[in-house]
Amino acid sequence: MKSGKQAAAILDKKQALAKAESFCVYQERSQKEVRYKLVEWGMRGDELEEILSELIMNNFLNEERFAKAYASGKFNIKKWGRIKIKQGLKLKGVPERILQKALYSLDDDDYMQTLRNLALKKANALNETNPLKRKMKLMTYLQGRGFENDLILLALKDSNLN
């Protein structure tokens, strides 16, 4: 019996392209993720670049579409703030210009409402009686979720959680 991961299968260009297409169809991917997979599958140099170009030309790989899907998914499902989403996109190798577009695609009203809802939910769960400590715990929690300090203070004030 072998332990750990199996050795990466070395594929020819045609097989790698087909596998990369299905990899991109399953879920939106960043170029960095696809590049990493292609290297894992034994693609190097010109072959790797040709496959990436083919994926981009056939619209299997679109960095802007990926960034918007990532941002909306992390916001709507995981309730992340813009700071945390930005960090995640940077880790995925998304260029700054596209990253900013994705962040601005989030609706400001929904963003503030989500922030208020998270603040209220956390405030109800806190047992802290000292108002200053309570506010600091709320702020720390919301900062950890990736929300901006000025918006956190605004949300706390709007919700009378100061």
PyMOL CGO cylinders between C-alpha atoms (Angstrom):
from pymol import cmd
from pymol.cgo import CYLINDER

trace = [
    CYLINDER, 0.00, 0.00, 0.00, 1.14, 3.51, -0.82, 0.3, 1, 1, 1, 1, 1, 1,
    CYLINDER, 1.14, 3.51, -0.82, 0.79, 6.26, 1.72, 0.3, 1, 1, 1, 1, 1, 1,
    CYLINDER, 0.79, 6.26, 1.72, 0.15, 9.95, 0.99, 0.3, 1, 1, 1, 1, 1, 1,
    CYLINDER, 0.15, 9.95, 0.99, -0.59, 11.38, -2.43, 0.3, 1, 1, 1, 1, 1, 1,
    CYLINDER, -0.59, 11.38, -2.43, -0.04, 9.44, -5.60, 0.3, 1, 1, 1, 1, 1, 1,
    CYLINDER, -0.04, 9.44, -5.60, 2.61, 10.73, -7.95, 0.3, 1, 1, 1, 1, 1, 1,
    CYLINDER, 2.61, 10.73, -7.95, 1.18, 13.30, -10.38, 0.3, 1, 1, 1, 1, 1, 1,
    CYLINDER, 1.18, 13.30, -10.38, 0.21, 11.74, -13.67, 0.3, 1, 1, 1, 1, 1, 1,
    CYLINDER, 0.21, 11.74, -13.67, 2.15, 13.10, -16.63, 0.3, 1, 1, 1, 1, 1, 1,
    CYLINDER, 2.15, 13.10, -16.63, -0.37, 13.97, -19.34, 0.3, 1, 1, 1, 1, 1, 1,
    CYLINDER, -0.37, 13.97, -19.34, 0.10, 14.96, -22.95, 0.3, 1, 1, 1, 1, 1, 1,
    CYLINDER, 0.10, 14.96, -22.95, -1.07, 18.40, -24.07, 0.3, 1, 1, 1, 1, 1, 1,
    CYLINDER, -1.07, 18.40, -24.07, -4.44, 17.21, -25.42, 0.3, 1, 1, 1, 1, 1, 1,
    CYLINDER, -4.44, 17.21, -25.42, -5.29, 15.29, -22.25, 0.3, 1, 1, 1, 1, 1, 1,
    CYLINDER, -5.29, 15.29, -22.25, -4.17, 18.16, -20.06, 0.3, 1, 1, 1, 1, 1, 1,
    CYLINDER, -4.17, 18.16, -20.06, -6.34, 20.63, -22.01, 0.3, 1, 1, 1, 1, 1, 1,
    CYLINDER, -6.34, 20.63, -22.01, -9.41, 18.37, -21.68, 0.3, 1, 1, 1, 1, 1, 1,
    CYLINDER, -9.41, 18.37, -21.68, -8.78, 17.89, -17.98, 0.3, 1, 1, 1, 1, 1, 1,
    CYLINDER, -8.78, 17.89, -17.98, -8.21, 21.63, -17.47, 0.3, 1, 1, 1, 1, 1, 1,
    CYLINDER, -8.21, 21.63, -17.47, -11.46, 22.43, -19.30, 0.3, 1, 1, 1, 1, 1, 1,
    CYLINDER, -11.46, 22.43, -19.30, -13.45, 20.15, -17.01, 0.3, 1, 1, 1, 1, 1, 1,
    CYLINDER, -13.45, 20.15, -17.01, -11.57, 21.60, -14.01, 0.3, 1, 1, 1, 1, 1, 1,
    CYLINDER, -11.57, 21.60, -14.01, -12.70, 25.10, -15.07, 0.3, 1, 1, 1, 1, 1, 1,
    CYLINDER, -12.70, 25.10, -15.07, -16.26, 24.05, -15.93, 0.3, 1, 1, 1, 1, 1, 1,
    CYLINDER, -16.26, 24.05, -15.93, -16.85, 22.53, -12.50, 0.3, 1, 1, 1, 1, 1, 1,
    CYLINDER, -16.85, 22.53, -12.50, -16.18, 25.85, -10.73, 0.3, 1, 1, 1, 1, 1, 1,
    CYLINDER, -16.18, 25.85, -10.73, -14.78, 29.29, -11.56, 0.3, 1, 1, 1, 1, 1, 1,
    CYLINDER, -14.78, 29.29, -11.56, -10.99, 29.25, -11.23, 0.3, 1, 1, 1, 1, 1, 1,
    CYLINDER, -10.99, 29.25, -11.23, -8.20, 31.81, -11.14, 0.3, 1, 1, 1, 1, 1, 1,
    CYLINDER, -8.20, 31.81, -11.14, -5.31, 31.59, -13.57, 0.3, 1, 1, 1, 1, 1, 1,
    CYLINDER, -5.31, 31.59, -13.57, -3.00, 30.85, -10.65, 0.3, 1, 1, 1, 1, 1, 1,
    CYLINDER, -3.00, 30.85, -10.65, -5.08, 27.80, -9.63, 0.3, 1, 1, 1, 1, 1, 1,
    CYLINDER, -5.08, 27.80, -9.63, -5.20, 26.44, -13.19, 0.3, 1, 1, 1, 1, 1, 1,
    CYLINDER, -5.20, 26.44, -13.19, -1.47, 27.07, -13.70, 0.3, 1, 1, 1, 1, 1, 1,
    CYLINDER, -1.47, 27.07, -13.70, -0.73, 25.18, -10.48, 0.3, 1, 1, 1, 1, 1, 1,
    CYLINDER, -0.73, 25.18, -10.48, -2.88, 22.22, -11.60, 0.3, 1, 1, 1, 1, 1, 1,
    CYLINDER, -2.88, 22.22, -11.60, -1.24, 22.12, -15.02, 0.3, 1, 1, 1, 1, 1, 1,
    CYLINDER, -1.24, 22.12, -15.02, 2.20, 22.02, -13.41, 0.3, 1, 1, 1, 1, 1, 1,
    CYLINDER, 2.20, 22.02, -13.41, 0.93, 19.25, -11.13, 0.3, 1, 1, 1, 1, 1, 1,
    CYLINDER, 0.93, 19.25, -11.13, -0.17, 17.34, -14.25, 0.3, 1, 1, 1, 1, 1, 1,
    CYLINDER, -0.17, 17.34, -14.25, 3.30, 17.64, -15.78, 0.3, 1, 1, 1, 1, 1, 1,
    CYLINDER, 3.30, 17.64, -15.78, 2.85, 20.62, -18.11, 0.3, 1, 1, 1, 1, 1, 1,
    CYLINDER, 2.85, 20.62, -18.11, 5.76, 23.03, -18.39, 0.3, 1, 1, 1, 1, 1, 1,
    CYLINDER, 5.76, 23.03, -18.39, 6.90, 26.02, -20.43, 0.3, 1, 1, 1, 1, 1, 1,
    CYLINDER, 6.90, 26.02, -20.43, 5.29, 26.68, -23.81, 0.3, 1, 1, 1, 1, 1, 1,
    CYLINDER, 5.29, 26.68, -23.81, 2.79, 23.83, -23.51, 0.3, 1, 1, 1, 1, 1, 1,
    CYLINDER, 2.79, 23.83, -23.51, 1.49, 25.24, -20.24, 0.3, 1, 1, 1, 1, 1, 1,
    CYLINDER, 1.49, 25.24, -20.24, 1.15, 28.75, -21.71, 0.3, 1, 1, 1, 1, 1, 1,
    CYLINDER, 1.15, 28.75, -21.71, -0.59, 27.40, -24.85, 0.3, 1, 1, 1, 1, 1, 1,
    CYLINDER, -0.59, 27.40, -24.85, -3.13, 25.53, -22.73, 0.3, 1, 1, 1, 1, 1, 1,
    CYLINDER, -3.13, 25.53, -22.73, -3.80, 28.64, -20.62, 0.3, 1, 1, 1, 1, 1, 1,
    CYLINDER, -3.80, 28.64, -20.62, -4.24, 30.73, -23.78, 0.3, 1, 1, 1, 1, 1, 1,
    CYLINDER, -4.24, 30.73, -23.78, -6.63, 28.14, -25.21, 0.3, 1, 1, 1, 1, 1, 1,
    CYLINDER, -6.63, 28.14, -25.21, -8.68, 28.16, -21.98, 0.3, 1, 1, 1, 1, 1, 1,
    CYLINDER, -8.68, 28.16, -21.98, -8.87, 31.96, -22.01, 0.3, 1, 1, 1, 1, 1, 1,
    CYLINDER, -8.87, 31.96, -22.01, -9.79, 32.16, -25.73, 0.3, 1, 1, 1, 1, 1, 1,
    CYLINDER, -9.79, 32.16, -25.73, -12.56, 29.58, -25.29, 0.3, 1, 1, 1, 1, 1, 1,
    CYLINDER, -12.56, 29.58, -25.29, -13.82, 31.44, -22.19, 0.3, 1, 1, 1, 1, 1, 1,
    CYLINDER, -13.82, 31.44, -22.19, -13.21, 28.55, -19.80, 0.3, 1, 1, 1, 1, 1, 1,
    CYLINDER, -13.21, 28.55, -19.80, -10.94, 30.85, -17.83, 0.3, 1, 1, 1, 1, 1, 1,
    CYLINDER, -10.94, 30.85, -17.83, -11.91, 34.45, -17.11, 0.3, 1, 1, 1, 1, 1, 1,
    CYLINDER, -11.91, 34.45, -17.11, -10.18, 36.25, -14.27, 0.3, 1, 1, 1, 1, 1, 1,
    CYLINDER, -10.18, 36.25, -14.27, -12.83, 38.98, -13.94, 0.3, 1, 1, 1, 1, 1, 1,
    CYLINDER, -12.83, 38.98, -13.94, -15.69, 36.49, -13.86, 0.3, 1, 1, 1, 1, 1, 1,
    CYLINDER, -15.69, 36.49, -13.86, -13.80, 34.44, -11.25, 0.3, 1, 1, 1, 1, 1, 1,
    CYLINDER, -13.80, 34.44, -11.25, -13.16, 37.50, -9.05, 0.3, 1, 1, 1, 1, 1, 1,
    CYLINDER, -13.16, 37.50, -9.05, -16.81, 38.59, -9.11, 0.3, 1, 1, 1, 1, 1, 1,
    CYLINDER, -16.81, 38.59, -9.11, -18.03, 35.06, -8.37, 0.3, 1, 1, 1, 1, 1, 1,
    CYLINDER, -18.03, 35.06, -8.37, -15.52, 34.70, -5.52, 0.3, 1, 1, 1, 1, 1, 1,
    CYLINDER, -15.52, 34.70, -5.52, -16.45, 38.07, -4.01, 0.3, 1, 1, 1, 1, 1, 1,
    CYLINDER, -16.45, 38.07, -4.01, -20.20, 37.53, -4.19, 0.3, 1, 1, 1, 1, 1, 1,
    CYLINDER, -20.20, 37.53, -4.19, -19.91, 33.95, -2.91, 0.3, 1, 1, 1, 1, 1, 1,
    CYLINDER, -19.91, 33.95, -2.91, -17.77, 34.85, 0.09, 0.3, 1, 1, 1, 1, 1, 1,
    CYLINDER, -17.77, 34.85, 0.09, -20.01, 37.81, 0.90, 0.3, 1, 1, 1, 1, 1, 1,
    CYLINDER, -20.01, 37.81, 0.90, -23.39, 36.12, 0.42, 0.3, 1, 1, 1, 1, 1, 1,
    CYLINDER, -23.39, 36.12, 0.42, -22.54, 32.72, 1.87, 0.3, 1, 1, 1, 1, 1, 1,
    CYLINDER, -22.54, 32.72, 1.87, -19.76, 33.26, 4.39, 0.3, 1, 1, 1, 1, 1, 1,
    CYLINDER, -19.76, 33.26, 4.39, -20.65, 36.88, 5.24, 0.3, 1, 1, 1, 1, 1, 1,
    CYLINDER, -20.65, 36.88, 5.24, -17.09, 38.12, 4.71, 0.3, 1, 1, 1, 1, 1, 1,
    CYLINDER, -17.09, 38.12, 4.71, -16.26, 41.81, 4.50, 0.3, 1, 1, 1, 1, 1, 1,
    CYLINDER, -16.26, 41.81, 4.50, -14.32, 43.52, 1.71, 0.3, 1, 1, 1, 1, 1, 1,
    CYLINDER, -14.32, 43.52, 1.71, -10.96, 43.35, 3.51, 0.3, 1, 1, 1, 1, 1, 1,
    CYLINDER, -10.96, 43.35, 3.51, -11.09, 39.58, 3.92, 0.3, 1, 1, 1, 1, 1, 1,
    CYLINDER, -11.09, 39.58, 3.92, -12.37, 39.09, 0.35, 0.3, 1, 1, 1, 1, 1, 1,
    CYLINDER, -12.37, 39.09, 0.35, -9.53, 41.27, -0.95, 0.3, 1, 1, 1, 1, 1, 1,
    CYLINDER, -9.53, 41.27, -0.95, -6.97, 39.16, 0.92, 0.3, 1, 1, 1, 1, 1, 1,
    CYLINDER, -6.97, 39.16, 0.92, -8.48, 35.98, -0.52, 0.3, 1, 1, 1, 1, 1, 1,
    CYLINDER, -8.48, 35.98, -0.52, -8.39, 37.34, -4.06, 0.3, 1, 1, 1, 1, 1, 1,
    CYLINDER, -8.39, 37.34, -4.06, -4.76, 38.43, -3.63, 0.3, 1, 1, 1, 1, 1, 1,
    CYLINDER, -4.76, 38.43, -3.63, -3.88, 34.91, -2.53, 0.3, 1, 1, 1, 1, 1, 1,
    CYLINDER, -3.88, 34.91, -2.53, -5.55, 33.61, -5.69, 0.3, 1, 1, 1, 1, 1, 1,
    CYLINDER, -5.55, 33.61, -5.69, -3.27, 35.86, -7.77, 0.3, 1, 1, 1, 1, 1, 1,
    CYLINDER, -3.27, 35.86, -7.77, -5.97, 38.21, -9.05, 0.3, 1, 1, 1, 1, 1, 1,
    CYLINDER, -5.97, 38.21, -9.05, -4.61, 41.53, -10.40, 0.3, 1, 1, 1, 1, 1, 1,
    CYLINDER, -4.61, 41.53, -10.40, -5.41, 44.69, -8.40, 0.3, 1, 1, 1, 1, 1, 1,
    CYLINDER, -5.41, 44.69, -8.40, -7.57, 46.27, -11.14, 0.3, 1, 1, 1, 1, 1, 1,
    CYLINDER, -7.57, 46.27, -11.14, -9.83, 43.20, -11.40, 0.3, 1, 1, 1, 1, 1, 1,
    CYLINDER, -9.83, 43.20, -11.40, -9.85, 42.79, -7.63, 0.3, 1, 1, 1, 1, 1, 1,
    CYLINDER, -9.85, 42.79, -7.63, -11.19, 46.34, -7.20, 0.3, 1, 1, 1, 1, 1, 1,
    CYLINDER, -11.19, 46.34, -7.20, -13.94, 45.73, -9.80, 0.3, 1, 1, 1, 1, 1, 1,
    CYLINDER, -13.94, 45.73, -9.80, -15.05, 42.63, -7.91, 0.3, 1, 1, 1, 1, 1, 1,
    CYLINDER, -15.05, 42.63, -7.91, -15.18, 44.49, -4.58, 0.3, 1, 1, 1, 1, 1, 1,
    CYLINDER, -15.18, 44.49, -4.58, -17.19, 47.35, -6.07, 0.3, 1, 1, 1, 1, 1, 1,
    CYLINDER, -17.19, 47.35, -6.07, -19.66, 44.86, -7.55, 0.3, 1, 1, 1, 1, 1, 1,
    CYLINDER, -19.66, 44.86, -7.55, -20.96, 44.17, -4.01, 0.3, 1, 1, 1, 1, 1, 1,
    CYLINDER, -20.96, 44.17, -4.01, -24.12, 46.15, -3.24, 0.3, 1, 1, 1, 1, 1, 1,
    CYLINDER, -24.12, 46.15, -3.24, -23.47, 48.80, -0.56, 0.3, 1, 1, 1, 1, 1, 1,
    CYLINDER, -23.47, 48.80, -0.56, -26.94, 48.53, 0.99, 0.3, 1, 1, 1, 1, 1, 1,
    CYLINDER, -26.94, 48.53, 0.99, -26.69, 44.73, 1.30, 0.3, 1, 1, 1, 1, 1, 1,
    CYLINDER, -26.69, 44.73, 1.30, -23.17, 45.13, 2.66, 0.3, 1, 1, 1, 1, 1, 1,
    CYLINDER, -23.17, 45.13, 2.66, -24.27, 47.47, 5.47, 0.3, 1, 1, 1, 1, 1, 1,
    CYLINDER, -24.27, 47.47, 5.47, -27.35, 45.38, 6.25, 0.3, 1, 1, 1, 1, 1, 1,
    CYLINDER, -27.35, 45.38, 6.25, -25.20, 42.25, 6.54, 0.3, 1, 1, 1, 1, 1, 1,
    CYLINDER, -25.20, 42.25, 6.54, -22.79, 44.11, 8.81, 0.3, 1, 1, 1, 1, 1, 1,
    CYLINDER, -22.79, 44.11, 8.81, -25.65, 45.29, 11.06, 0.3, 1, 1, 1, 1, 1, 1,
    CYLINDER, -25.65, 45.29, 11.06, -27.16, 41.79, 11.18, 0.3, 1, 1, 1, 1, 1, 1,
    CYLINDER, -27.16, 41.79, 11.18, -23.82, 40.24, 12.14, 0.3, 1, 1, 1, 1, 1, 1,
    CYLINDER, -23.82, 40.24, 12.14, -23.31, 42.90, 14.83, 0.3, 1, 1, 1, 1, 1, 1,
    CYLINDER, -23.31, 42.90, 14.83, -26.78, 42.31, 16.32, 0.3, 1, 1, 1, 1, 1, 1,
    CYLINDER, -26.78, 42.31, 16.32, -26.39, 38.54, 16.25, 0.3, 1, 1, 1, 1, 1, 1,
    CYLINDER, -26.39, 38.54, 16.25, -23.00, 38.71, 17.96, 0.3, 1, 1, 1, 1, 1, 1,
    CYLINDER, -23.00, 38.71, 17.96, -24.23, 41.31, 20.48, 0.3, 1, 1, 1, 1, 1, 1,
    CYLINDER, -24.23, 41.31, 20.48, -27.07, 38.97, 21.50, 0.3, 1, 1, 1, 1, 1, 1,
    CYLINDER, -27.07, 38.97, 21.50, -24.59, 36.13, 21.98, 0.3, 1, 1, 1, 1, 1, 1,
    CYLINDER, -24.59, 36.13, 21.98, -22.20, 38.15, 24.18, 0.3, 1, 1, 1, 1, 1, 1,
    CYLINDER, -22.20, 38.15, 24.18, -22.42, 37.88, 27.96, 0.3, 1, 1, 1, 1, 1, 1,
    CYLINDER, -22.42, 37.88, 27.96, -20.19, 40.91, 28.59, 0.3, 1, 1, 1, 1, 1, 1,
    CYLINDER, -20.19, 40.91, 28.59, -21.80, 43.59, 30.80, 0.3, 1, 1, 1, 1, 1, 1,
    CYLINDER, -21.80, 43.59, 30.80, -19.05, 46.22, 30.64, 0.3, 1, 1, 1, 1, 1, 1,
    CYLINDER, -19.05, 46.22, 30.64, -20.09, 48.46, 27.68, 0.3, 1, 1, 1, 1, 1, 1,
    CYLINDER, -20.09, 48.46, 27.68, -16.52, 49.26, 26.64, 0.3, 1, 1, 1, 1, 1, 1,
    CYLINDER, -16.52, 49.26, 26.64, -15.40, 45.62, 26.66, 0.3, 1, 1, 1, 1, 1, 1,
    CYLINDER, -15.40, 45.62, 26.66, -18.61, 44.65, 24.87, 0.3, 1, 1, 1, 1, 1, 1,
    CYLINDER, -18.61, 44.65, 24.87, -17.97, 47.21, 22.11, 0.3, 1, 1, 1, 1, 1, 1,
    CYLINDER, -17.97, 47.21, 22.11, -14.35, 46.03, 21.75, 0.3, 1, 1, 1, 1, 1, 1,
    CYLINDER, -14.35, 46.03, 21.75, -15.44, 42.40, 21.46, 0.3, 1, 1, 1, 1, 1, 1,
    CYLINDER, -15.44, 42.40, 21.46, -17.98, 43.34, 18.77, 0.3, 1, 1, 1, 1, 1, 1,
    CYLINDER, -17.98, 43.34, 18.77, -15.38, 45.38, 16.90, 0.3, 1, 1, 1, 1, 1, 1,
    CYLINDER, -15.38, 45.38, 16.90, -12.80, 42.60, 17.08, 0.3, 1, 1, 1, 1, 1, 1,
    CYLINDER, -12.80, 42.60, 17.08, -15.32, 40.04, 15.82, 0.3, 1, 1, 1, 1, 1, 1,
    CYLINDER, -15.32, 40.04, 15.82, -16.42, 42.22, 12.89, 0.3, 1, 1, 1, 1, 1, 1,
    CYLINDER, -16.42, 42.22, 12.89, -12.83, 43.11, 12.00, 0.3, 1, 1, 1, 1, 1, 1,
    CYLINDER, -12.83, 43.11, 12.00, -12.09, 39.39, 11.93, 0.3, 1, 1, 1, 1, 1, 1,
    CYLINDER, -12.09, 39.39, 11.93, -14.92, 38.98, 9.43, 0.3, 1, 1, 1, 1, 1, 1,
    CYLINDER, -14.92, 38.98, 9.43, -13.14, 41.51, 7.20, 0.3, 1, 1, 1, 1, 1, 1,
    CYLINDER, -13.14, 41.51, 7.20, -15.26, 44.63, 7.64, 0.3, 1, 1, 1, 1, 1, 1,
    CYLINDER, -15.26, 44.63, 7.64, -13.82, 48.15, 7.63, 0.3, 1, 1, 1, 1, 1, 1,
    CYLINDER, -13.82, 48.15, 7.63, -13.45, 50.02, 10.95, 0.3, 1, 1, 1, 1, 1, 1,
    CYLINDER, -13.45, 50.02, 10.95, -15.42, 53.11, 9.88, 0.3, 1, 1, 1, 1, 1, 1,
    CYLINDER, -15.42, 53.11, 9.88, -18.33, 50.97, 8.68, 0.3, 1, 1, 1, 1, 1, 1,
    CYLINDER, -18.33, 50.97, 8.68, -18.24, 48.90, 11.87, 0.3, 1, 1, 1, 1, 1, 1,
    CYLINDER, -18.24, 48.90, 11.87, -18.51, 52.04, 14.00, 0.3, 1, 1, 1, 1, 1, 1,
    CYLINDER, -18.51, 52.04, 14.00, -21.35, 53.31, 11.81, 0.3, 1, 1, 1, 1, 1, 1,
    CYLINDER, -21.35, 53.31, 11.81, -23.21, 49.98, 12.07, 0.3, 1, 1, 1, 1, 1, 1,
    CYLINDER, -23.21, 49.98, 12.07, -22.78, 49.87, 15.84, 0.3, 1, 1, 1, 1, 1, 1,
    CYLINDER, -22.78, 49.87, 15.84, -24.07, 53.43, 16.14, 0.3, 1, 1, 1, 1, 1, 1,
    CYLINDER, -24.07, 53.43, 16.14, -27.05, 52.72, 13.83, 0.3, 1, 1, 1, 1, 1, 1,
    CYLINDER, -27.05, 52.72, 13.83, -27.95, 49.63, 15.82, 0.3, 1, 1, 1, 1, 1, 1,
    CYLINDER, -27.95, 49.63, 15.82, -27.49, 51.37, 19.21, 0.3, 1, 1, 1, 1, 1, 1,
    CYLINDER, -27.49, 51.37, 19.21, -24.78, 48.90, 20.19, 0.3, 1, 1, 1, 1, 1, 1,
    CYLINDER, -24.78, 48.90, 20.19, -22.24, 51.57, 21.29, 0.3, 1, 1, 1, 1, 1, 1,
]
cmd.load_cgo(trace, "trace")
